[in-house]
Structure formats: C-alpha cells, structure tokens
Amino acid sequence: MDQSESIYRHPTDDSIVLRTKPDRILHERRKLDRMLRWIRTCAGCRSCLPPIDRLCESCWRHLERLRNRGDWLRQEGYPFPVYSLLTWTDQNDAFVRPFIYSLKGGYAVAAFEKLINLLVFERRWQRENERPVFVHPPPSGSRADHSRLLALMMAEYWQAPLTELEWDSSSKIAGQKQLTAGERTRRRFLPALGEAVFSPATVTRVFVDDVITTGATAMAAYMALGNPERFEAWALICRPKLATSERF
C-alpha cells in the first residue's frame, strides 16, 4: 500500500475504507501516541501500569460512570444545541480537571478516539445519510492545538469537511484560559469562507471544542458562519457553573 494511504476502520463496521493522503499532523501524532501510551502515567490516579491512553483502564471505567447519556448530552441555556460528554461540576472536579488538562498537552489521539466514539454514538446520527461540516478555533497563544486535533478526528470519523476559523485581529487576546466571561463574549472570528458557509442549508455546521463554558466562542463561530439554520456545538466537557449571568 502506498505510504500516502491509511486504513480507517469504523468501530462498529467490519468494512474497511481506504483513506488517501491523511493529514500529516494526525498521522505523526498517532505514531507518537502509540509509543507514549507505554511510558506515560494516568492523569486520574497517577498509575504507571501501561497501556495508558491519558487514563488507565480503571479511570476510563470511572469516566464511563460519570459521562452524560441520551438526553443528558444536551446542555440547556444556550441559544443553539450544545452537546457534551461530561458536565464539569464541583462533585467531579477532582477527576475532570486533571483529565482535561492532560488532553491539552496534545498527542492524546487514542483518548480522543474513545471520547469521540462515545459522543457520536450517543448523538445517533446516521453516518451514511448526514455528514456535517466541522469547524474549530485556531490555537490560543502557545497552547497545543487540541481543539484542532479533536475536530480533525471527528472529520475523519464522518469523512466530512473541516474548516479552521481565524480570530479577528481586533480581538486577539492570548490564552483562552485567562479570559473573563466579558472578554470571551467580545472575542470574534473572521467571517468564514468555503464549504462551511456555502454548503446547503440542510447540512449542519458543527463547532468543535474541548470545553464549553459561557458558549461565547461557539456563538462567535455561529456568527462567522453567517448564522446558519442548522448549527450545533460539540464538546468533551461543559462547565456551565462558570457561565453565570454573563453567558450572553
């Protein structure tokens, strides 16, 4: 098989789809992640017993017990559908905080694959009948582009288009983590171009991020896409407590 090709196997399908010219970043990170899973420690319990995909098997079972299911995937209080696997609360903070920050370090390909499978299976879309367009924010400051990696893998799973949005030069505030709710609300993307905008109205635009708090970043993406009729935000974690009254 040519080096520019790779085999992609859908988790619930025995058929094999031949993928040509995979994204170089994703390809290289998969190789590195396969090596690191044998030498890293668990972000949850600090276990050193490999293989560890950011979490050990015991902590993955704990995450499975904590995750949202069915209707609980939908987060209320946002102007568009927001879906997340976990709701970050005071009760699960000790588990969720180290886990999500470990993902921000990059090279968490196997962990992202597990999380994406949980999210898209619960979302119950028909893969053959509906393929959304994915959009994601650019890296903030010097942080690893974990949102891009997440969106890239979702686009690969759905074999769907992917668009990276760009920050408006007038709203470049380094480091999402340091932003207040008001600063997040003021942050804007440049108007998007390409398939993310010009796809038919029947195609859903999905904004992908690792954590959603106030929803302001997703709202900025919604506006940059021209306020499409069908728009959703998908995240690994939603932290509504930080939204408070400054959400919008």
Buried (B, 14 or more C-beta within 10 A) or exposed (E): EEEEEBEEEEEEEEEEEEBEEBBEEBBEBBEEBEEBBEEBBBBBBEBEEBEBBBBBEEBBEBBEEBBBEEEEBBBEEBEBBBBBBBBBEEEBEEBBEBBBEBBBEBBBBBBBBBBBBBBBEBEEBEBEEEBBBBBBBEEBEEBBBBBBBBBBBBBBBBEBBBBBBEBBEEEEBEEBEEBEBEEBBBBBBEEBEEBBBEBEEEBBBBBBBBBBBBBBBBBBBBEBBEEBEBBBBBBBBBBBEBBEEEBE
